[in-house]
Amino acid sequence: MLLKLLLVACSALLSSLAAKRFGHAVGGTLAGMPMIAGPIMGFVLLGTAGESVRAIALATLVCLPATVAHLVTYAWAALRWPWPAALLLANVAFFGAGLLLPLLPLPPALACVLALAALALGGRLMPHRPLMPGAVAIPQVELVARVLAAIGVAWLIIRSAGIAPAAVSGLLLAVPITGNVLPCFTLPRYGSAATVALLRGFVRGLAGFGAFFVTLYLALGRWGPGAAYLAAWGAALFAALALHGWQRRRIARLA
């Protein structure tokens, strides 16, 4: 629990600092990367058999479309309603999809394809709102509040997962913590366009998240844990940077 709370705090802080320096979209991209799950999987690899880790990676990929549904729902809801309503609708979408997906008899290859397809579709389903990129004036007190809120949500999820049924526990641990916390600070203070930029960036970062777990799943079937873990991080960084570059070129053409 202590490790996860520390990683959650670091993720929320680094993502907020990135938004403060480079804009909401960059902060969202960093939040979507496997900043929490990646290090945890590294520790898991140290003491767990490769096949067990592959099963965890596959289960994570099965839940990834639910995370995309959460982000897309929040973005559209943020255009019309305040953050409590957007948060509620986003989590209804997450748990609805998350409870359904594990019931589908998906072979591993199809689960990987579905996860990556959901990321591609999520980027297209996001609303478009113009927002000039650049630094954001985030007060220090808000940075502290973001970190504390993220830690509080993570602690509540971990404690709830310990007493919930197994199927619900696994889904609770897959809840996008920073995806629940950061938009709730962004929407009331910076508006819907900033929130959409944040969440679009989050989906872009999830491309790295998906690449990490797909690569980890495939590589553990062929290589040792160390090589598989490094390959997963390499794939995550490549996917996020490649998508970021492609979207910047696309925006430049449209402009």
PyMOL commands that set and color helices and strands:
alter all, ss='L'
color gray80, all
select helices_A, chain A and resi 2-22+24-32+37-47+50-78+83-103+108-125+140-161+166-172+177-190+192-220+225-254
alter helices_A, ss='H'
color red, helices_A
deselect
rebuild
show_as cartoon
